[in-house]
């Protein structure tokens, strides 16, 4: 079944209470942060806390991610040494500027896996691009390693690099979002959008989520549990979408039985791209548990 | 691991524990624990602290622990952080991954 990454909930790595409670929220992924949300003097404490939590606690059904510090510092290397050993989390590399950054991180992960009897290649990675250089190199970054499950945009550093700031409409992010998305799709990995910092502005948040969904993003980083449900609502296919997608899949299956790759439904031609979109809608609905029993049965007979 | 100076880790926020470690003159681990749940969990908390220190090779220390309802993994993390800070060591020894 498709791994959902509609919401990636940030959890500051040195906050014991939030680490304890993170699993009770319905986010698809939990991202423990050792980087910007942890002050310079507490990096060691956060690393021990996330390491012990990952080694002990279960977060059923959640994909776990740890954002490490920049690998050019000793902090980043210490983070990797600790987190890879747990075998529980995807490593999110911050401030990725080029494919070389991904490869350098991958080499260290492979060494730690090998030294600890962990299957080499089993630790996943995510790359966050947060600068002009990173966005321009998104294509080479996204294909740099088979460990990559996704590429994310970090907008706060990016707009600072551009010498602008974030606007409600997000026009300043349009190029970066498009680059990240295209890079992700060309590489066959997920695209995760940046955070929305105004926690109390639900209307603005929903507008941004609708925008990034329309662009094609798989999900969004969220900084407050209150932001989870609006994202899930917007990403949930409607009943009409599901019924239409099932009808498309049935029509194309029927056409295939007749030896044709093209079908018609209600007077409209159905070809490969239409079928691909219907398949994606149904995979999403299945992973979200929104298919009704009968729909689930039909979908299974079609796959 | 040898404690060279006092080391503190953790906070007084809910679900956390603030651990202060100090070198002790005599052998043994002496724990001063303050916790709202001391009657129910005091012995368990002390055991986690002692076991974690022993794993680090520390057999003599004075410990002040102010607990705010921390899970065992939080207690271990805070004790380790305080121990590394008190010993001024930054060459971290992580457990080997289970095969």
Interface residues (C-beta under 8 A of the other chain):
Chain A: X15 X16 X17 X19 X20 X21 X44 X45 X48 X49 X51 X52 X53 X55 X56 X57 X78 X81 X82 X85 X86 X87 X116 X117 X118
Chain B: X9 X10 X11 X13 X14 X15 X16 X17 X70 X71 X72 X73 X74 X76 X77 X78 X80 X81 X84 X85 X90 X92 X94 X95 X96 X97 X99
